Amino acid sequence: MDVSTPPPAEHTLRLALAQKLLHAWSQNRQQVRVPLALNLARLPPDHRRLLVGVMGASLAACGASAEEDRARLAAALTRLGAEGDETGTPDLIPLLAALEQAELGPHAFAAAALVMDGRVPAQRLFLSWLAARFGLPPSLVSGLARRYRA
């Protein structure tokens, strides 16, 4: 008898446990990869600046300039712990490249979704484009959209 192979009962138990762990991980993998709450106050300053920038750039890209849009942006910044941060309107394409390099695509989508109005077609389409730009899977996009009201 080979001593390196475990007894059949132990092998079956290990296999069953491994299958359960893999199944649990695959069911919850998106929540594990993306934080449940976006808190800019806890991020490094560079990441914080990028995410605040994408919020302002998203509204500007959709032509938003109404007082309601500015109020939604201010409320989102307060909610994320970034009140008083300067949003500005950075150049969108280099900003998205920087976000991608920092691996903040899901975070950027969530931050943009907070300031977008899902009832406005241009803003809804911009979020779809942003999700495609970052290559976010549909399950992650729908979860973030639900969580962040997109």
C-alpha positions as YAML, in Angstrom:
chain: A
units: angstrom
residues:
- id: 1
  name: MET
  ca: [0.00, 0.00, 0.00]
- id: 2
  name: ASP
  ca: [1.31, 3.47, -0.99]
- id: 3
  name: VAL
  ca: [1.65, 5.69, 2.12]
- id: 4
  name: SER
  ca: [1.53, 8.93, 0.07]
- id: 5
  name: THR
  ca: [-2.12, 8.53, -0.90]
- id: 6
  name: PRO
  ca: [-4.67, 9.18, 1.83]
- id: 7
  name: PRO
  ca: [-7.28, 6.58, 2.69]
- id: 8
  name: PRO
  ca: [-10.36, 6.65, 0.43]
- id: 9
  name: ALA
  ca: [-12.60, 8.25, 3.09]
- id: 10
  name: GLU
  ca: [-10.13, 11.07, 3.73]
- id: 11
  name: HIS
  ca: [-9.66, 11.61, -0.01]
- id: 12
  name: THR
  ca: [-13.44, 11.88, -0.50]
- id: 13
  name: LEU
  ca: [-13.70, 14.31, 2.41]
- id: 14
  name: ARG
  ca: [-10.91, 16.50, 1.02]
- id: 15
  name: LEU
  ca: [-12.50, 16.49, -2.42]
- id: 16
  name: ALA
  ca: [-15.92, 17.45, -1.03]
- id: 17
  name: LEU
  ca: [-14.41, 20.27, 1.04]
- id: 18
  name: ALA
  ca: [-12.45, 21.58, -1.93]
- id: 19
  name: GLN
  ca: [-15.59, 21.59, -4.09]
- id: 20
  name: LYS
  ca: [-17.56, 23.49, -1.42]
- id: 21
  name: LEU
  ca: [-14.79, 26.09, -1.07]
- id: 22
  name: LEU
  ca: [-14.54, 26.56, -4.83]
- id: 23
  name: HIS
  ca: [-18.32, 26.89, -5.16]
- id: 24
  name: ALA
  ca: [-18.52, 29.45, -2.32]
- id: 25
  name: TRP
  ca: [-15.67, 31.47, -3.79]
- id: 26
  name: SER
  ca: [-17.16, 31.47, -7.29]
- id: 27
  name: GLN
  ca: [-20.55, 32.58, -5.96]
- id: 28
  name: ASN
  ca: [-19.00, 35.50, -4.08]
- id: 29
  name: ARG
  ca: [-15.95, 36.37, -6.18]
- id: 30
  name: GLN
  ca: [-17.18, 39.79, -7.32]
- id: 31
  name: GLN
  ca: [-17.95, 40.94, -3.79]
- id: 32
  name: VAL
  ca: [-14.55, 39.75, -2.66]
- id: 33
  name: ARG
  ca: [-12.76, 41.61, -5.46]
- id: 34
  name: VAL
  ca: [-14.68, 44.89, -5.10]
- id: 35
  name: PRO
  ca: [-15.29, 46.56, -1.76]
- id: 36
  name: LEU
  ca: [-18.84, 46.78, -0.50]
- id: 37
  name: ALA
  ca: [-18.41, 50.44, 0.38]
- id: 38
  name: LEU
  ca: [-16.45, 53.08, -1.46]
- id: 39
  name: ASN
  ca: [-14.70, 55.28, 1.11]
- id: 40
  name: LEU
  ca: [-12.36, 57.81, -0.46]
- id: 41
  name: ALA
  ca: [-11.03, 58.94, 2.91]
- id: 42
  name: ARG
  ca: [-9.31, 55.56, 3.35]
- id: 43
  name: LEU
  ca: [-7.62, 55.53, -0.07]
- id: 44
  name: PRO
  ca: [-4.14, 56.81, -0.91]
- id: 45
  name: PRO
  ca: [-4.15, 60.45, -2.09]
- id: 46
  name: ASP
  ca: [-3.34, 59.51, -5.71]
- id: 47
  name: HIS
  ca: [-6.24, 57.06, -5.93]
- id: 48
  name: ARG
  ca: [-8.55, 59.51, -4.22]
- id: 49
  name: ARG
  ca: [-7.64, 62.25, -6.71]
- id: 50
  name: LEU
  ca: [-8.29, 59.93, -9.64]
- id: 51
  name: LEU
  ca: [-11.70, 58.85, -8.36]
- id: 52
  name: VAL
  ca: [-12.81, 62.38, -7.53]
- id: 53
  name: GLY
  ca: [-11.62, 63.40, -11.00]
- id: 54
  name: VAL
  ca: [-13.68, 60.70, -12.71]
- id: 55
  name: MET
  ca: [-16.80, 61.94, -10.93]
- id: 56
  name: GLY
  ca: [-16.40, 65.45, -12.32]
- id: 57
  name: ALA
  ca: [-15.23, 64.25, -15.73]
- id: 58
  name: SER
  ca: [-18.20, 61.89, -16.03]
- id: 59
  name: LEU
  ca: [-20.70, 64.68, -15.55]
- id: 60
  name: ALA
  ca: [-18.78, 66.95, -17.91]
- id: 61
  name: ALA
  ca: [-18.62, 64.22, -20.57]
- id: 62
  name: CYS
  ca: [-22.41, 63.99, -20.50]
- id: 63
  name: GLY
  ca: [-22.83, 67.73, -20.79]
- id: 64
  name: ALA
  ca: [-24.25, 68.01, -17.29]
- id: 65
  name: SER
  ca: [-24.18, 71.51, -15.90]
- id: 66
  name: ALA
  ca: [-27.50, 71.85, -14.10]
- id: 67
  name: GLU
  ca: [-27.65, 72.80, -10.46]
- id: 68
  name: GLU
  ca: [-29.16, 69.37, -9.74]
- id: 69
  name: ASP
  ca: [-26.05, 67.66, -11.17]
- id: 70
  name: ARG
  ca: [-23.70, 69.82, -9.09]
- id: 71
  name: ALA
  ca: [-25.77, 69.10, -5.99]
- id: 72
  name: ARG
  ca: [-25.63, 65.35, -6.71]
- id: 73
  name: LEU
  ca: [-21.84, 65.61, -7.09]
- id: 74
  name: ALA
  ca: [-21.48, 67.49, -3.79]
- id: 75
  name: ALA
  ca: [-23.70, 64.95, -2.02]
- id: 76
  name: ALA
  ca: [-21.70, 62.04, -3.47]
- id: 77
  name: LEU
  ca: [-18.42, 63.59, -2.35]
- id: 78
  name: THR
  ca: [-19.79, 64.01, 1.15]
- id: 79
  name: ARG
  ca: [-21.07, 60.43, 1.16]
- id: 80
  name: LEU
  ca: [-17.65, 59.13, 0.10]
- id: 81
  name: GLY
  ca: [-15.71, 61.14, 2.67]
- id: 82
  name: ALA
  ca: [-14.26, 63.59, 0.15]
- id: 83
  name: GLU
  ca: [-16.21, 66.77, 0.88]
- id: 84
  name: GLY
  ca: [-14.27, 69.82, -0.12]
- id: 85
  name: ASP
  ca: [-12.13, 67.96, -2.66]
- id: 86
  name: GLU
  ca: [-11.69, 69.74, -5.97]
- id: 87
  name: THR
  ca: [-13.28, 67.79, -8.80]
- id: 88
  name: GLY
  ca: [-12.30, 69.88, -11.79]
- id: 89
  name: THR
  ca: [-12.73, 68.42, -15.26]
- id: 90
  name: PRO
  ca: [-9.59, 66.49, -16.15]
- id: 91
  name: ASP
  ca: [-9.03, 65.17, -19.66]
- id: 92
  name: LEU
  ca: [-11.09, 61.97, -19.72]
- id: 93
  name: ILE
  ca: [-8.94, 59.61, -21.79]
- id: 94
  name: PRO
  ca: [-5.67, 60.07, -19.83]
- id: 95
  name: LEU
  ca: [-7.70, 59.91, -16.60]
- id: 96
  name: LEU
  ca: [-9.22, 56.57, -17.62]
- id: 97
  name: ALA
  ca: [-5.77, 55.25, -18.54]
- id: 98
  name: ALA
  ca: [-4.46, 56.26, -15.11]
- id: 99
  name: LEU
  ca: [-7.43, 54.59, -13.41]
- id: 100
  name: GLU
  ca: [-6.84, 51.44, -15.43]
- id: 101
  name: GLN
  ca: [-3.14, 51.43, -14.55]
- id: 102
  name: ALA
  ca: [-4.02, 51.82, -10.85]
- id: 103
  name: GLU
  ca: [-6.53, 48.94, -11.24]
- id: 104
  name: LEU
  ca: [-9.39, 51.17, -10.09]
- id: 105
  name: GLY
  ca: [-11.86, 50.39, -12.89]
- id: 106
  name: PRO
  ca: [-14.65, 49.03, -10.65]
- id: 107
  name: HIS
  ca: [-14.09, 51.86, -8.18]
- id: 108
  name: ALA
  ca: [-14.27, 54.43, -10.98]
- id: 109
  name: PHE
  ca: [-17.51, 52.93, -12.28]
- id: 110
  name: ALA
  ca: [-19.01, 53.07, -8.77]
- id: 111
  name: ALA
  ca: [-17.87, 56.67, -8.26]
- id: 112
  name: ALA
  ca: [-19.29, 57.72, -11.63]
- id: 113
  name: ALA
  ca: [-22.55, 55.88, -10.95]
- id: 114
  name: LEU
  ca: [-23.03, 57.89, -7.77]
- id: 115
  name: VAL
  ca: [-23.19, 61.16, -9.70]
- id: 116
  name: MET
  ca: [-25.07, 59.94, -12.75]
- id: 117
  name: ASP
  ca: [-28.82, 60.05, -13.18]
- id: 118
  name: GLY
  ca: [-30.00, 56.72, -14.60]
- id: 119
  name: ARG
  ca: [-33.06, 58.41, -16.09]
- id: 120
  name: VAL
  ca: [-30.91, 60.49, -18.47]
- id: 121
  name: PRO
  ca: [-30.07, 58.40, -21.57]
- id: 122
  name: ALA
  ca: [-26.68, 60.06, -22.18]
- id: 123
  name: GLN
  ca: [-25.57, 59.38, -18.62]
- id: 124
  name: ARG
  ca: [-26.82, 55.79, -18.74]
- id: 125
  name: LEU
  ca: [-24.94, 55.21, -22.00]
- id: 126
  name: PHE
  ca: [-21.80, 56.81, -20.59]
- id: 127
  name: LEU
  ca: [-21.85, 54.35, -17.68]
- id: 128
  name: SER
  ca: [-22.25, 51.47, -20.15]
- id: 129
  name: TRP
  ca: [-19.30, 52.77, -22.12]
- id: 130
  name: LEU
  ca: [-17.26, 53.15, -18.93]
- id: 131
  name: ALA
  ca: [-18.01, 49.54, -17.95]
- id: 132
  name: ALA
  ca: [-16.96, 48.35, -21.42]
- id: 133
  name: ARG
  ca: [-13.83, 50.53, -21.32]
- id: 134
  name: PHE
  ca: [-12.71, 48.89, -18.09]
- id: 135
  name: GLY
  ca: [-13.82, 45.42, -19.23]
- id: 136
  name: LEU
  ca: [-16.10, 44.92, -16.24]
- id: 137
  name: PRO
  ca: [-18.17, 41.72, -16.33]
- id: 138
  name: PRO
  ca: [-21.97, 42.18, -16.51]
- id: 139
  name: SER
  ca: [-22.52, 40.61, -13.08]
- id: 140
  name: LEU
  ca: [-20.16, 43.14, -11.50]
- id: 141
  name: VAL
  ca: [-21.73, 46.05, -13.40]
- id: 142
  name: SER
  ca: [-25.25, 45.12, -12.31]
- id: 143
  name: GLY
  ca: [-24.13, 44.71, -8.70]
- id: 144
  name: LEU
  ca: [-22.36, 48.07, -8.68]
- id: 145
  name: ALA
  ca: [-25.28, 49.74, -10.43]
- id: 146
  name: ARG
  ca: [-27.67, 48.43, -7.79]
- id: 147
  name: ARG
  ca: [-25.39, 49.48, -4.95]
- id: 148
  name: TYR
  ca: [-24.59, 52.91, -6.33]
- id: 149
  name: ARG
  ca: [-27.97, 53.76, -7.93]
- id: 150
  name: ALA
  ca: [-26.97, 53.83, -11.60]
...
